[in-house]
Amino acid sequence: MRIGELARHAEVNIQTLRFYEREGLLPAPLRSGSGYRIYEISDLERVRFIRNCQGLGFTLREIQQLIHLHSGLSRSRRAVAMKPVPVLEIIELANERLLVIDEKIRALNSMRGELITLVNTLTNTSPAVCLASRQKNQRQEK
């Protein structure tokens, strides 16, 4: 498929594909006789993998590491014994990402608690008090 087709199927724009290629996330595609990029289904799968990883919060550098480790695993699966090093590296990257996610969850829970407190406070405050307070602030501003 050509670059436009790949972009459409992967739901990205053409410049994103060219960027991924420049960054080494997407291998350089074959070229047709007239110079058009020709992509395979595996390229579509890789772009979707990259987008999914980005959605999970992985950086492009980390995604590149995951792709490299995954290709190492794929090669070792063809061999009789799997190499444990790529598996351990993937586990390490995933554990690092889990720590970041856990920290974000803690921060979001804290924000949620503060918003609940604010909503409850405003809900339980009589409108007259809020209105009087607002009118007082407006007089002070003048």
DSSP file (Angstrom, degrees, kcal/mol; ACC not computed):
  #  RESIDUE AA STRUCTURE BP1 BP2  ACC     N-H-->O    O-->H-N    N-H-->O    O-->H-N    TCO  KAPPA ALPHA  PHI   PSI    X-CA   Y-CA   Z-CA
    1    1 A M              0   0    0      0, 0.0    38,-3.7     0, 0.0     2,-0.1   0.000 360.0 360.0 360.0 153.0    0.0    0.0    0.0
    2    2 A R     >  -     0   0    0     36,-0.2     4,-2.4     1,-0.1     3,-0.3  -0.326 360.0 -96.2 -84.0 171.2    1.1    3.6   -0.6
    3    3 A I  H  > S+     0   0    0     34,-0.4     4,-2.7     1,-0.2     5,-0.2   0.848 122.4  53.5 -60.0 -38.8    1.7    6.1    2.2
    4    4 A G  H  > S+     0   0    0      2,-0.2     4,-2.2     1,-0.2    -1,-0.2   0.896 109.9  47.9 -64.2 -40.1   -1.7    7.7    1.9
    5    5 A E  H  > S+     0   0    0     -3,-0.3     4,-2.8     2,-0.2     5,-0.2   0.925 112.4  48.8 -65.5 -44.5   -3.4    4.3    2.3
    6    6 A L  H  X S+     0   0    0     -4,-2.4     4,-2.6     1,-0.2    -2,-0.2   0.929 111.3  50.3 -60.8 -45.0   -1.2    3.5    5.3
    7    7 A A  H  X>S+     0   0    0     -4,-2.7     5,-2.2    -5,-0.2     4,-0.9   0.916 112.2  47.5 -59.7 -43.8   -2.0    6.8    6.9
    8    8 A R  H  <5S+     0   0    0     -4,-2.2     3,-0.4     1,-0.2    -2,-0.2   0.934 114.7  44.9 -64.4 -47.0   -5.7    6.3    6.4
    9    9 A H  H  <5S+     0   0    0     -4,-2.8    -2,-0.2     1,-0.2    -1,-0.2   0.858 118.0  43.7 -66.4 -35.1   -5.7    2.8    7.8
   10   10 A A  H  <5S-     0   0    0     -4,-2.6    -1,-0.2    -5,-0.2    -2,-0.2   0.546 107.7-126.9 -86.5  -8.2   -3.5    3.8   10.8
   11   11 A E  T  <5S+     0   0    0     -4,-0.9     2,-0.3    -3,-0.4    -3,-0.2   0.909  71.5 111.2  59.8  45.6   -5.5    7.0   11.4
   12   12 A V      < -     0   0    0     -5,-2.2    -1,-0.3    -6,-0.2     2,-0.2  -0.849  69.9-101.7-132.6 170.9   -2.4    9.2   11.3
   13   13 A N    >>  -     0   0    0     -2,-0.3     4,-1.5    -3,-0.1     3,-0.6  -0.572  31.6-109.3 -95.1 166.7   -1.3   11.8    8.8
   14   14 A I  H 3> S+     0   0    0      1,-0.3     4,-2.2     2,-0.2     5,-0.2   0.865 117.3  58.2 -60.7 -39.0    1.4   11.3    6.2
   15   15 A Q  H 3> S+     0   0    0      1,-0.2     4,-2.4     2,-0.2    -1,-0.3   0.846 101.9  56.1 -62.7 -32.7    3.9   13.6    8.0
   16   16 A T  H <> S+     0   0    0     -3,-0.6     4,-2.7     2,-0.2    -1,-0.2   0.920 107.3  48.8 -63.6 -43.5    3.6   11.3   11.1
   17   17 A L  H  X S+     0   0    0     -4,-1.5     4,-2.1     2,-0.2    -2,-0.2   0.915 111.6  48.5 -63.1 -43.1    4.6    8.3    9.0
   18   18 A R  H  X S+     0   0    0     -4,-2.2     4,-2.5     2,-0.2    -1,-0.2   0.889 111.5  51.2 -64.1 -38.1    7.6   10.2    7.5
   19   19 A F  H  X S+     0   0    0     -4,-2.4     4,-2.5     2,-0.2     6,-0.2   0.940 108.8  50.1 -63.3 -47.6    8.6   11.3   11.0
   20   20 A Y  H  X>S+     0   0    0     -4,-2.7     5,-2.1     1,-0.2     6,-1.5   0.888 111.4  50.1 -57.7 -39.2    8.4    7.7   12.3
   21   21 A E  H ><5S+     0   0    0     -4,-2.1     3,-1.1     4,-0.2    -1,-0.2   0.936 110.8  48.0 -65.8 -46.0   10.6    6.7    9.4
   22   22 A R  H 3<5S+     0   0    0     -4,-2.5    -2,-0.2     1,-0.3    -1,-0.2   0.873 111.9  50.6 -61.4 -37.0   13.2    9.5   10.1
   23   23 A E  H 3<5S-     0   0    0     -4,-2.5    -1,-0.3    -5,-0.2    -2,-0.2   0.519 115.6-115.1 -80.9  -5.1   13.2    8.5   13.8
   24   24 A G  T <<5S+     0   0    0     -3,-1.1    -3,-0.2    -4,-0.5    -2,-0.1   0.576  86.8 115.1  82.8   9.5   13.8    4.8   13.0
   25   25 A L  S   <S+     0   0    0     -5,-2.1    -4,-0.2    -6,-0.2    -5,-0.1   0.793  80.1  39.1 -78.1 -28.8   10.5    3.7   14.5
   26   26 A L  S    S-     0   0    0     -6,-1.5    -2,-0.3    -9,-0.1    -1,-0.2  -0.985  94.6-119.4-122.2 126.7    9.3    2.6   11.0
   27   27 A P        -     0   0    0      0, 0.0    -5,-0.1     0, 0.0    -6,-0.1  -0.270  40.1 -90.2 -65.4 152.5   11.7    0.9    8.7
   28   28 A A        -     0   0    0     -7,-0.1     3,-0.1     1,-0.1     2,-0.0  -0.440  52.2-129.0 -60.7 127.4   12.4    2.6    5.3
   29   29 A P        -     0   0    0      0, 0.0    10,-0.2     0, 0.0    -1,-0.1  -0.280  21.2 -95.1 -77.9 164.2    9.8    1.1    3.0
   30   30 A L  E     -A   38   0A   0      8,-1.0     8,-2.9     7,-0.1     2,-0.4  -0.344  41.9-132.0 -65.9 159.3   10.5   -0.4   -0.4
   31   31 A R  E     -A   37   0A   0      6,-0.2     6,-0.2    -3,-0.1     5,-0.1  -0.929   8.5-128.8-118.9 143.8   10.1    2.0   -3.3
   32   32 A S    >   -     0   0    0      4,-2.7     3,-2.2    -2,-0.4     6,-0.0  -0.287  40.8 -93.5 -77.0 172.8    8.2    1.4   -6.5
   33   33 A G  T 3  S+     0   0    0      1,-0.3    -1,-0.1     2,-0.1    -2,-0.0   0.812 130.2  49.7 -57.7 -29.9    9.8    2.0   -9.9
   34   34 A S  T 3  S-     0   0    0      2,-0.1    -1,-0.3     1,-0.0    -2,-0.0   0.340 125.1-102.3 -93.5   7.3    8.4    5.6   -9.8
   35   35 A G  S <  S+     0   0    0     -3,-2.2     2,-0.1     1,-0.3    -2,-0.1   0.440  70.5 146.0  93.0   0.0    9.7    6.2   -6.3
   36   36 A Y        -     0   0    0      1,-0.1    -4,-2.7    -5,-0.1    -1,-0.3  -0.454  54.9-110.1 -71.3 143.3    6.5    5.8   -4.3
   37   37 A R  E     -A   31   0A   0     -6,-0.2     2,-0.5    -2,-0.1   -34,-0.4  -0.535  30.1-156.7 -70.3 136.1    6.8    4.3   -0.8
   38   38 A I  E     -A   30   0A   0     -8,-2.9    -8,-1.0    -2,-0.2     2,-0.3  -0.974  11.1-166.6-119.4 119.4    5.3    0.8   -0.7
   39   39 A Y        -     0   0    0    -38,-3.7     2,-0.2    -2,-0.5   -34,-0.0  -0.718   7.9-143.3-108.2 155.8    4.2   -0.4    2.8
   40   40 A E    >>  -     0   0    0     -2,-0.3     4,-1.3     1,-0.1     3,-0.7  -0.594  34.0-102.0-107.1 170.1    3.3   -3.9    4.0
   41   41 A I  H 3> S+     0   0    0      1,-0.2     4,-2.4     2,-0.2     5,-0.2   0.854 121.8  62.6 -60.0 -35.3    0.6   -5.0    6.6
   42   42 A S  H 3> S+     0   0    0      1,-0.2     4,-2.0     2,-0.2    -1,-0.2   0.831  99.5  54.3 -61.9 -30.7    3.5   -5.3    9.1
   43   43 A D  H <> S+     0   0    0     -3,-0.7     4,-2.5     2,-0.2    -1,-0.2   0.899 107.3  50.0 -68.5 -40.2    4.1   -1.6    8.8
   44   44 A L  H  X S+     0   0    0     -4,-1.3     4,-2.4     2,-0.2    -2,-0.2   0.924 110.6  49.9 -61.8 -44.4    0.4   -0.9    9.6
   45   45 A E  H  X S+     0   0    0     -4,-2.4     4,-2.2     1,-0.2    -2,-0.2   0.893 110.7  50.2 -61.4 -39.9    0.7   -3.1   12.6
   46   46 A R  H  X S+     0   0    0     -4,-2.0     4,-2.7     2,-0.2    -2,-0.2   0.917 109.5  49.6 -66.5 -42.9    3.8   -1.3   13.7
   47   47 A V  H  X S+     0   0    0     -4,-2.5     4,-2.6     1,-0.2    -2,-0.2   0.917 111.8  48.9 -63.1 -41.9    2.3    2.1   13.4
   48   48 A R  H  X S+     0   0    0     -4,-2.4     4,-2.5     2,-0.2    -1,-0.2   0.894 110.6  51.3 -63.1 -38.9   -0.7    0.9   15.4
   49   49 A F  H  X S+     0   0    0     -4,-2.2     4,-2.6     2,-0.2    -2,-0.2   0.925 110.1  49.3 -61.6 -45.3    1.6   -0.4   18.0
   50   50 A I  H  X S+     0   0    0     -4,-2.7     4,-2.5     1,-0.2    -2,-0.2   0.931 112.3  47.7 -60.0 -47.3    3.5    2.9   18.2
   51   51 A R  H  X S+     0   0    0     -4,-2.6     4,-2.2     2,-0.2    -1,-0.2   0.896 111.6  50.1 -63.3 -41.0    0.2    4.8   18.6
   52   52 A N  H  X S+     0   0    0     -4,-2.5     4,-1.3     2,-0.2    -1,-0.2   0.923 111.0  49.2 -62.6 -43.7   -1.0    2.4   21.3
   53   53 A C  H  <>S+     0   0    0     -4,-2.6     5,-2.4     1,-0.2     4,-0.4   0.903 110.0  51.0 -62.7 -41.3    2.2    2.8   23.2
   54   54 A Q  H ><5S+     0   0    0     -4,-2.5     3,-1.4     1,-0.2    -1,-0.2   0.900 106.9  54.6 -62.5 -39.2    2.0    6.6   22.9
   55   55 A G  H 3<5S+     0   0    0     -4,-2.2    -1,-0.2     1,-0.3    -2,-0.2   0.792 105.3  53.4 -63.5 -27.9   -1.6    6.4   24.3
   56   56 A L  T 3<5S-     0   0    0     -4,-1.3    -1,-0.3    -3,-0.3    -2,-0.2   0.481 125.8-102.8 -85.2  -3.5   -0.2    4.5   27.2
   57   57 A G  T < 5 +     0   0    0     -3,-1.4    -3,-0.2    -4,-0.4     2,-0.2   0.525  69.5 148.3  97.7   5.7    2.3    7.2   27.9
   58   58 A F      < -     0   0    0     -5,-2.4    -1,-0.3    -6,-0.1     2,-0.1  -0.500  44.7-125.7 -72.6 142.7    5.5    5.7   26.5
   59   59 A T     >  -     0   0    0     -2,-0.2     4,-2.6     1,-0.1     5,-0.2  -0.397  25.1-107.6 -78.7 164.6    8.0    8.1   25.0
   60   60 A L  H  > S+     0   0    0      1,-0.2     4,-2.4     2,-0.2     5,-0.1   0.871 122.2  54.0 -61.5 -35.5    9.2    7.7   21.4
   61   61 A R  H  > S+     0   0    0      2,-0.2     4,-1.9     1,-0.2    -1,-0.2   0.926 110.2  46.0 -64.1 -43.9   12.6    6.6   22.8
   62   62 A E  H  > S+     0   0    0      2,-0.2     4,-2.6     1,-0.2    -2,-0.2   0.886 111.2  52.4 -65.9 -38.4   10.9    4.0   25.0
   63   63 A I  H  X S+     0   0    0     -4,-2.6     4,-2.7     2,-0.2    -1,-0.2   0.905 107.2  52.6 -63.6 -40.6    8.8    2.8   22.1
   64   64 A Q  H  X S+     0   0    0     -4,-2.4     4,-2.4     1,-0.2    -1,-0.2   0.905 109.7  49.1 -61.1 -40.8   11.9    2.4   20.0
   65   65 A Q  H  X S+     0   0    0     -4,-1.9     4,-3.0     2,-0.2     5,-0.2   0.921 110.8  50.2 -63.1 -43.9   13.4    0.3   22.8
   66   66 A L  H  X S+     0   0    0     -4,-2.6     4,-2.9     2,-0.2    -2,-0.2   0.907 110.6  49.3 -61.9 -41.8   10.3   -1.8   22.9
   67   67 A I  H  X S+     0   0    0     -4,-2.7     4,-2.5     2,-0.2    -1,-0.2   0.929 113.0  47.4 -62.3 -44.8   10.3   -2.3   19.1
   68   68 A H  H  X S+     0   0    0     -4,-2.4     4,-1.9     2,-0.2    -2,-0.2   0.923 114.7  45.7 -62.2 -45.1   14.0   -3.3   19.3
   69   69 A L  H  X S+     0   0    0     -4,-3.0     4,-2.3     2,-0.2    -2,-0.2   0.893 112.1  51.9 -66.3 -39.5   13.4   -5.7   22.2
   70   70 A H  H  X S+     0   0    0     -4,-2.9     4,-2.7    -5,-0.2    -2,-0.2   0.909 108.8  49.6 -64.0 -41.9   10.3   -7.2   20.5
   71   71 A S  H  X S+     0   0    0     -4,-2.5     4,-2.1     1,-0.2    -1,-0.2   0.872 109.9  52.3 -66.6 -33.8   12.3   -7.8   17.3
   72   72 A G  H  X S+     0   0    0     -4,-1.9     4,-2.1     2,-0.2    -2,-0.2   0.897 110.8  47.7 -64.5 -39.8   14.9   -9.5   19.4
   73   73 A L  H  X S+     0   0    0     -4,-2.3     4,-2.1     2,-0.2    -2,-0.2   0.907 109.2  53.2 -65.6 -41.8   12.2  -11.7   21.0
   74   74 A S  H  X S+     0   0    0     -4,-2.7     4,-0.9     1,-0.2    -2,-0.2   0.910 110.9  46.6 -61.0 -41.7   10.8  -12.5   17.6
   75   75 A R  H  X S+     0   0    0     -4,-2.1     4,-0.7     1,-0.2     3,-0.5   0.904 112.4  49.9 -66.2 -40.0   14.2  -13.7   16.4
   76   76 A S  H  < S+     0   0    0     -4,-2.1     3,-0.4     1,-0.2    -1,-0.2   0.782 101.3  62.9 -73.0 -24.4   14.8  -15.7   19.5
   77   77 A R  H  < S+     0   0    0     -4,-2.1    -1,-0.2     1,-0.2    -2,-0.2   0.825  99.6  55.2 -66.2 -29.6   11.4  -17.4   19.3
   78   78 A R  H  < S+     0   0    0     -4,-0.9    -1,-0.2    -3,-0.5    -2,-0.2   0.765 100.8  74.8 -73.3 -23.4   12.5  -18.9   16.0
   79   79 A A  S  < S-     0   0    0     -4,-0.7     3,-0.0    -3,-0.4    -3,-0.0  -0.304  98.3-107.1 -80.6 172.2   15.5  -20.3   17.8
   80   80 A V  S    S+     0   0    0      1,-0.1     2,-0.4    -2,-0.1    -1,-0.1   0.919 102.9  35.6 -68.2 -44.1   15.3  -23.3   20.1
   81   81 A A  S    S-     0   0    0      0, 0.0     2,-0.2     0, 0.0    -1,-0.1  -0.912  82.5-125.6-116.2 139.4   15.7  -21.3   23.4
   82   82 A M        -     0   0    0     -2,-0.4    -5,-0.1    -5,-0.1    -9,-0.1  -0.580  25.0-121.1 -79.0 142.2   14.4  -17.8   24.1
   83   83 A K     >  -     0   0    0     -2,-0.2     4,-0.7   -11,-0.2    -7,-0.1  -0.726  16.4-154.0 -81.7 125.7   16.9  -15.3   25.3
   84   84 A P  H  > S+     0   0    0      0, 0.0     4,-2.6     0, 0.0     5,-0.2   0.754  80.9  75.4 -73.9 -22.3   15.8  -14.0   28.7
   85   85 A V  H  > S+     0   0    0      1,-0.2     4,-2.3     2,-0.2     5,-0.2   0.930  95.5  46.1 -60.2 -49.5   17.6  -10.6   28.5
   86   86 A P  H  > S+     0   0    0      0, 0.0     4,-2.2     0, 0.0    -1,-0.2   0.892 113.2  51.3 -60.7 -36.1   15.0   -9.0   26.1
   87   87 A V  H  X S+     0   0    0     -4,-0.7     4,-2.4     1,-0.2    -2,-0.2   0.937 110.5  48.0 -64.4 -45.5   12.2  -10.3   28.2
   88   88 A L  H  X S+     0   0    0     -4,-2.6     4,-2.4     1,-0.2    -1,-0.2   0.873 110.8  51.7 -63.6 -37.2   13.7   -8.9   31.3
   89   89 A E  H  X S+     0   0    0     -4,-2.3     4,-2.4    -5,-0.2    -1,-0.2   0.892 109.7  48.8 -67.4 -39.2   14.3   -5.5   29.6
   90   90 A I  H  X S+     0   0    0     -4,-2.2     4,-2.6     2,-0.2    -2,-0.2   0.919 111.7  49.9 -64.7 -42.9   10.6   -5.4   28.5
   91   91 A I  H  X S+     0   0    0     -4,-2.4     4,-2.6     2,-0.2    -2,-0.2   0.910 110.3  50.6 -61.6 -42.4    9.5   -6.2   32.0
   92   92 A E  H  X S+     0   0    0     -4,-2.4     4,-2.2     2,-0.2    -2,-0.2   0.928 111.5  47.2 -62.2 -46.1   11.8   -3.4   33.4
   93   93 A L  H  X S+     0   0    0     -4,-2.4     4,-2.2     1,-0.2    -2,-0.2   0.917 113.1  49.2 -60.9 -43.5   10.4   -0.9   30.9
   94   94 A A  H  X S+     0   0    0     -4,-2.6     4,-2.3     1,-0.2    -2,-0.2   0.899 110.3  50.5 -64.4 -40.7    6.8   -1.9   31.8
   95   95 A N  H  X S+     0   0    0     -4,-2.6     4,-1.9     2,-0.2    -1,-0.2   0.885 109.3  51.3 -64.8 -38.5    7.5   -1.7   35.5
   96   96 A E  H  X S+     0   0    0     -4,-2.2     4,-1.8     2,-0.2    -2,-0.2   0.918 110.7  48.6 -62.3 -43.0    8.9    1.8   35.1
   97   97 A R  H  X S+     0   0    0     -4,-2.2     4,-2.6     1,-0.2    -2,-0.2   0.884 107.7  55.3 -64.6 -38.4    5.8    2.8   33.1
   98   98 A L  H  X S+     0   0    0     -4,-2.3     4,-2.9     1,-0.2    -1,-0.2   0.887 105.4  52.5 -61.9 -38.6    3.6    1.3   35.9
   99   99 A L  H  X S+     0   0    0     -4,-1.9     4,-2.0     2,-0.2    -1,-0.2   0.915 110.6  47.2 -62.4 -42.6    5.4    3.5   38.5
  100  100 A V  H  X S+     0   0    0     -4,-1.8     4,-2.2     2,-0.2    -2,-0.2   0.919 113.1  48.7 -64.2 -43.8    4.7    6.6   36.4
  101  101 A I  H  X S+     0   0    0     -4,-2.6     4,-2.5     1,-0.2    -2,-0.2   0.917 109.8  51.9 -63.0 -44.2    1.0    5.5   35.9
  102  102 A D  H  X S+     0   0    0     -4,-2.9     4,-2.3     1,-0.2    -1,-0.2   0.892 109.1  50.5 -60.2 -39.7    0.6    4.9   39.7
  103  103 A E  H  X S+     0   0    0     -4,-2.0     4,-2.4     2,-0.2    -1,-0.2   0.905 110.3  49.4 -65.4 -41.0    2.0    8.4   40.4
  104  104 A K  H  X S+     0   0    0     -4,-2.2     4,-2.8     2,-0.2    -2,-0.2   0.895 109.6  52.0 -64.3 -39.2   -0.5    9.9   38.0
  105  105 A I  H  X S+     0   0    0     -4,-2.5     4,-2.7     2,-0.2    -2,-0.2   0.916 109.5  49.5 -62.9 -42.9   -3.3    8.0   39.6
  106  106 A R  H  X S+     0   0    0     -4,-2.3     4,-2.1     2,-0.2    -2,-0.2   0.926 112.9  47.1 -61.4 -44.2   -2.3    9.3   43.0
  107  107 A A  H  X S+     0   0    0     -4,-2.4     4,-2.5     1,-0.2    -2,-0.2   0.912 113.2  48.2 -64.6 -42.5   -2.2   12.8   41.7
  108  108 A L  H  X S+     0   0    0     -4,-2.8     4,-2.7     2,-0.2    -2,-0.2   0.896 110.3  51.6 -65.9 -39.7   -5.5   12.5   40.0
  109  109 A N  H  X S+     0   0    0     -4,-2.7     4,-2.4     2,-0.2    -1,-0.2   0.886 110.1  49.9 -63.3 -37.8   -7.1   11.0   43.1
  110  110 A S  H  X S+     0   0    0     -4,-2.1     4,-2.2     2,-0.2    -2,-0.2   0.936 112.3  46.5 -64.9 -46.6   -5.8   13.9   45.1
  111  111 A M  H  X S+     0   0    0     -4,-2.5     4,-2.5     1,-0.2    -2,-0.2   0.901 111.2  53.3 -60.9 -40.5   -7.2   16.4   42.6
  112  112 A R  H  X S+     0   0    0     -4,-2.7     4,-2.6     1,-0.2    -1,-0.2   0.922 108.2  49.9 -61.1 -45.3  -10.5   14.4   42.6
  113  113 A G  H  X S+     0   0    0     -4,-2.4     4,-2.3     1,-0.2    -1,-0.2   0.908 110.8  49.2 -60.7 -42.8  -10.7   14.7   46.4
  114  114 A E  H  X S+     0   0    0     -4,-2.2     4,-2.3     2,-0.2    -1,-0.2   0.899 112.0  48.6 -64.5 -40.6  -10.1   18.5   46.3
  115  115 A L  H  X S+     0   0    0     -4,-2.5     4,-2.9     2,-0.2     5,-0.2   0.891 109.8  51.8 -67.1 -38.7  -12.8   18.9   43.7
  116  116 A I  H  X S+     0   0    0     -4,-2.6     4,-2.8     2,-0.2     5,-0.2   0.928 110.6  48.9 -62.0 -44.1  -15.2   16.8   45.7
  117  117 A T  H  X S+     0   0    0     -4,-2.3     4,-2.6     2,-0.2    -2,-0.2   0.920 112.4  48.3 -60.9 -44.5  -14.5   19.0   48.7
  118  118 A L  H  X S+     0   0    0     -4,-2.3     4,-2.7     2,-0.2     5,-0.2   0.934 113.1  47.0 -62.0 -47.3  -15.0   22.2   46.6
  119  119 A V  H  X S+     0   0    0     -4,-2.9     4,-2.6     1,-0.2    -2,-0.2   0.922 113.8  48.2 -62.0 -44.4  -18.3   21.0   45.1
  120  120 A N  H  X S+     0   0    0     -4,-2.8     4,-2.3    -5,-0.2    -1,-0.2   0.907 112.3  49.3 -63.1 -41.6  -19.6   19.9   48.5
  121  121 A T  H  X S+     0   0    0     -4,-2.6     4,-0.8    -5,-0.2    -2,-0.2   0.935 114.9  43.5 -62.5 -46.6  -18.6   23.2   50.1
  122  122 A L  H  < S+     0   0    0     -4,-2.7     3,-0.3     1,-0.2    -2,-0.2   0.855 113.7  51.7 -69.1 -33.7  -20.3   25.2   47.3
  123  123 A T  H  < S+     0   0    0     -4,-2.6    -1,-0.2    -5,-0.2    -2,-0.2   0.882 112.9  44.5 -68.6 -38.2  -23.3   22.9   47.3
  124  124 A N  H  < S+     0   0    0     -4,-2.3     2,-0.4    -5,-0.2    -1,-0.2   0.535  94.1  93.4 -86.8  -6.5  -23.8   23.3   51.1
  125  125 A T  S  < S-     0   0    0     -4,-0.8     5,-0.0    -3,-0.3    -4,-0.0  -0.717  85.3-113.7 -86.7 134.9  -23.3   27.0   51.1
  126  126 A S    >>  -     0   0    0     -2,-0.4     4,-1.8     1,-0.1     3,-0.5  -0.406  18.1-125.5 -69.0 144.4  -26.5   29.0   50.8
  127  127 A P  H 3> S+     0   0    0      0, 0.0     4,-3.0     0, 0.0     5,-0.2   0.830 109.0  60.5 -58.4 -32.7  -26.8   31.0   47.6
  128  128 A A  H 3> S+     0   0    0      2,-0.2     4,-3.1     1,-0.2     5,-0.2   0.906 104.3  48.8 -63.1 -40.5  -27.4   34.2   49.6
  129  129 A V  H <> S+     0   0    0     -3,-0.5     4,-2.5     2,-0.2    -1,-0.2   0.927 113.6  46.2 -63.9 -44.5  -24.0   33.9   51.2
  130  130 A C  H  X S+     0   0    0     -4,-1.8     4,-2.2     2,-0.2    -2,-0.2   0.920 115.3  46.9 -63.3 -43.1  -22.3   33.3   47.8
  131  131 A L  H  X S+     0   0    0     -4,-3.0     4,-2.6     2,-0.2    -2,-0.2   0.915 112.9  48.5 -66.2 -43.7  -24.2   36.2   46.3
  132  132 A A  H  X S+     0   0    0     -4,-3.1     4,-2.3     1,-0.2    -1,-0.2   0.909 111.7  50.0 -62.8 -41.6  -23.5   38.5   49.2
  133  133 A S  H  X S+     0   0    0     -4,-2.5     4,-2.1    -5,-0.2    -1,-0.2   0.901 111.3  48.9 -63.7 -40.8  -19.8   37.6   49.0
  134  134 A R  H  X S+     0   0    0     -4,-2.2     4,-2.1     2,-0.2    -2,-0.2   0.911 111.0  49.5 -66.7 -42.4  -19.7   38.2   45.3
  135  135 A Q  H  X S+     0   0    0     -4,-2.6     4,-2.0     2,-0.2    -2,-0.2   0.891 110.0  51.7 -63.8 -39.1  -21.4   41.6   45.6
  136  136 A K  H  X S+     0   0    0     -4,-2.3     4,-1.9     1,-0.2    -1,-0.2   0.918 109.9  49.2 -63.1 -43.9  -18.9   42.6   48.4
  137  137 A N  H  X S+     0   0    0     -4,-2.1     4,-1.6     1,-0.2    -1,-0.2   0.870 109.3  52.4 -63.3 -37.5  -16.0   41.6   46.1
  138  138 A Q  H  X S+     0   0    0     -4,-2.1     4,-1.0     1,-0.2    -1,-0.2   0.892 108.6  50.2 -67.4 -38.4  -17.4   43.7   43.3
  139  139 A R  H  < S+     0   0    0     -4,-2.0     3,-0.4     1,-0.2    -1,-0.2   0.879 109.4  51.7 -65.1 -37.6  -17.7   46.7   45.5
  140  140 A Q  H  < S+     0   0    0     -4,-1.9    -1,-0.2     1,-0.2    -2,-0.2   0.827 104.8  56.4 -69.4 -30.7  -14.1   46.3   46.6
  141  141 A E  H  <        0   0    0     -4,-1.6    -1,-0.2     1,-0.3    -2,-0.2   0.776 360.0 360.0 -71.2 -25.9  -12.9   46.2   43.0
  142  142 A K     <        0   0    0     -4,-1.0    -1,-0.3    -3,-0.4    -2,-0.2   0.464 360.0 360.0 -80.0 360.0  -14.5   49.6   42.2
